[in-house]
Amino acid sequence: MQLSFHTTKLGTKTWVSLGLLMAMDLVLRRFSFGNSFVRLGPEFIATIMMAYYLGPWLAAVGAALCDQINVLIFSPGVNFLGFTLTAVVAAIIYGLFFTKKPVRLWRVALAVLAVTVLCNILMNTLWLQMMGTPWQGIIVVRLIKDAIVYPIQVAVSYAVLTAVTRVKPTL
């Protein structure tokens, strides 16, 4: 399996696409629910689309900007940059797996697994630990949540990517 480090050329169409996908991300974040250490939401769809269309590096920029805009506008809490780093790493992982690659179920499952383990379980739990929540108290709940959400994210991601594959030549 070969990962793609490709990114799209920077033009007006690319920046407009990035802006629209970032707006989609911010809207989808409004449908998230849960508390500070177990949160469910569909914003991963916008990140996957950014990675698929724009490549890992522009998707990472878009994910970082979306995270910061979300914190500045909607979050009354403290801006912790660890979560921004998690969003960047997730976008890069998705970009490495999806950019210039055919959509295959195994590729989607592997990418979502990598993001789930590295970003959701390891990195976010570390950030919560650094913010004062003991990881021993939340790790079991987070593992159960991620085990339940993983197949749903794979199914939704695969459905979205196969749908946008048919539309991609017209964008």
C-alpha positions as CSV (number, residue, x, y, z in Angstrom):
1,M,0.0,0.0,0.0
2,Q,1.4,3.4,-1.0
3,L,0.4,6.6,0.9
4,S,-0.1,9.8,-1.0
5,F,1.6,13.0,0.0
6,H,0.0,14.9,-3.0
7,T,-1.8,18.2,-2.6
8,T,-3.8,20.2,-5.0
9,K,-2.5,23.3,-6.7
10,L,-3.3,26.5,-4.9
11,G,-5.7,28.5,-6.9
12,T,-9.0,30.3,-6.4
13,K,-11.0,27.1,-6.9
14,T,-8.9,25.3,-4.2
15,W,-9.3,28.1,-1.7
16,V,-13.1,28.3,-2.3
17,S,-13.4,24.6,-1.9
18,L,-11.4,24.7,1.3
19,G,-13.6,27.5,2.6
20,L,-16.8,25.7,1.8
21,L,-15.6,22.5,3.4
22,M,-14.5,24.4,6.4
23,A,-18.0,26.0,6.7
24,M,-19.4,22.5,6.4
25,D,-17.2,21.3,9.2
26,L,-18.3,24.2,11.5
27,V,-22.0,23.5,10.8
28,L,-21.5,19.7,11.4
29,R,-19.8,20.5,14.7
30,R,-23.1,22.0,15.9
31,F,-24.7,18.6,15.7
32,S,-22.1,17.1,18.2
33,F,-23.2,16.0,21.6
34,G,-21.6,14.6,24.7
35,N,-19.5,15.9,27.5
36,S,-15.9,17.0,27.5
37,F,-14.3,13.5,27.5
38,V,-16.9,11.6,25.3
39,R,-18.1,13.6,22.4
40,L,-19.9,12.3,19.3
41,G,-20.4,14.2,16.1
42,P,-20.4,14.1,12.3
43,E,-17.7,16.7,11.7
44,F,-15.3,13.9,10.5
45,I,-17.3,13.9,7.2
46,A,-16.0,17.4,6.3
47,T,-12.4,16.4,7.3
48,I,-12.6,13.3,5.1
49,M,-13.9,15.4,2.2
50,M,-11.2,18.0,2.7
51,A,-8.5,15.2,2.7
52,Y,-10.0,13.5,-0.3
53,Y,-10.3,16.6,-2.5
54,L,-7.5,18.8,-1.3
55,G,-4.8,16.5,0.0
56,P,-3.3,16.0,3.5
57,W,-1.6,19.4,3.9
58,L,-4.5,21.6,2.9
59,A,-6.8,19.4,4.9
60,A,-4.5,19.8,7.9
61,V,-4.6,23.6,7.5
62,G,-8.4,23.5,7.1
63,A,-8.8,21.3,10.2
64,A,-6.6,23.5,12.3
65,L,-8.5,26.6,11.2
66,C,-11.8,25.0,11.9
67,D,-10.8,23.9,15.3
68,Q,-9.6,27.4,16.2
69,I,-12.6,29.1,14.7
70,N,-14.9,26.7,16.6
71,V,-13.1,27.5,19.9
72,L,-13.1,31.2,19.3
73,I,-16.8,31.5,18.3
74,F,-18.6,28.6,20.0
75,S,-16.6,27.4,23.0
76,P,-16.7,29.2,26.3
77,G,-13.7,27.1,27.6
78,V,-10.0,27.4,27.3
79,N,-8.3,27.1,23.9
80,F,-6.1,24.0,24.3
81,L,-3.9,23.6,21.2
82,G,-3.5,19.8,21.8
83,F,-6.9,19.3,20.3
84,T,-6.0,21.4,17.3
85,L,-2.9,19.1,16.8
86,T,-5.2,16.1,17.0
87,A,-7.4,17.6,14.2
88,V,-4.3,18.3,12.1
89,V,-3.0,14.7,12.6
90,A,-6.4,13.2,11.7
91,A,-6.6,15.3,8.5
92,I,-3.1,14.3,7.5
93,I,-3.9,10.6,8.1
94,Y,-7.1,10.8,6.0
95,G,-5.3,12.7,3.3
96,L,-2.5,10.1,3.2
97,F,-5.1,7.3,2.7
98,F,-7.6,9.0,0.4
99,T,-5.8,11.5,-1.9
100,K,-5.5,10.3,-5.4
101,K,-6.5,6.8,-4.3
102,P,-9.5,4.7,-5.3
103,V,-12.1,4.4,-2.6
104,R,-12.0,0.9,-1.2
105,L,-13.6,-0.4,2.0
106,W,-10.4,-1.7,3.5
107,R,-8.7,1.7,2.9
108,V,-11.5,3.5,4.6
109,A,-11.5,1.0,7.5
110,L,-7.7,1.3,8.0
111,A,-7.8,5.1,7.9
112,V,-10.6,5.4,10.4
113,L,-8.9,2.8,12.6
114,A,-5.6,4.8,12.5
115,V,-7.5,8.0,13.4
116,T,-9.5,6.3,16.1
117,V,-6.5,4.7,17.8
118,L,-3.9,7.5,17.3
119,C,-6.0,10.6,17.6
120,N,-9.2,9.7,19.5
121,I,-7.8,7.2,22.0
122,L,-4.2,8.2,22.5
123,M,-3.8,11.9,21.7
124,N,-7.2,13.1,23.0
125,T,-6.8,11.1,26.2
126,L,-3.4,12.5,26.7
127,W,-4.7,16.0,26.3
128,L,-7.5,15.4,28.8
129,Q,-4.9,14.0,31.2
130,M,-2.9,17.1,30.8
131,M,-6.0,19.2,31.5
132,G,-6.5,17.5,34.8
133,T,-8.9,14.5,34.0
134,P,-7.2,11.3,35.1
135,W,-7.0,8.9,32.2
136,Q,-7.7,5.9,34.4
137,G,-11.2,7.3,35.0
138,I,-12.1,7.9,31.3
139,I,-10.2,5.4,29.2
140,V,-12.8,2.6,29.6
141,V,-15.7,4.9,28.6
142,R,-13.7,6.3,25.7
143,L,-12.7,2.8,24.5
144,I,-16.3,1.6,24.6
145,K,-17.5,4.8,22.7
146,D,-14.8,4.4,20.0
147,A,-15.6,0.6,19.6
148,I,-19.2,1.5,19.0
149,V,-18.6,4.5,16.8
150,Y,-15.8,2.9,14.6
151,P,-18.1,0.8,12.4
152,I,-20.5,3.7,12.0
153,Q,-17.7,6.0,11.0
154,V,-16.4,3.4,8.5
155,A,-19.9,3.0,7.0
156,V,-20.6,6.7,6.8
157,S,-17.1,7.5,5.5
158,Y,-17.3,4.8,2.8
159,A,-20.8,6.0,1.7
160,V,-19.7,9.6,1.5
161,L,-16.5,8.9,-0.4
162,T,-18.2,6.6,-2.9
163,A,-20.9,9.3,-3.4
164,V,-18.3,12.1,-3.9
165,T,-16.3,9.9,-6.2
166,R,-19.1,10.1,-8.8
167,V,-19.3,13.9,-8.4
168,K,-15.5,14.7,-8.2
169,P,-15.0,15.3,-12.0
170,T,-17.6,18.1,-12.0
171,L,-16.0,20.0,-9.1
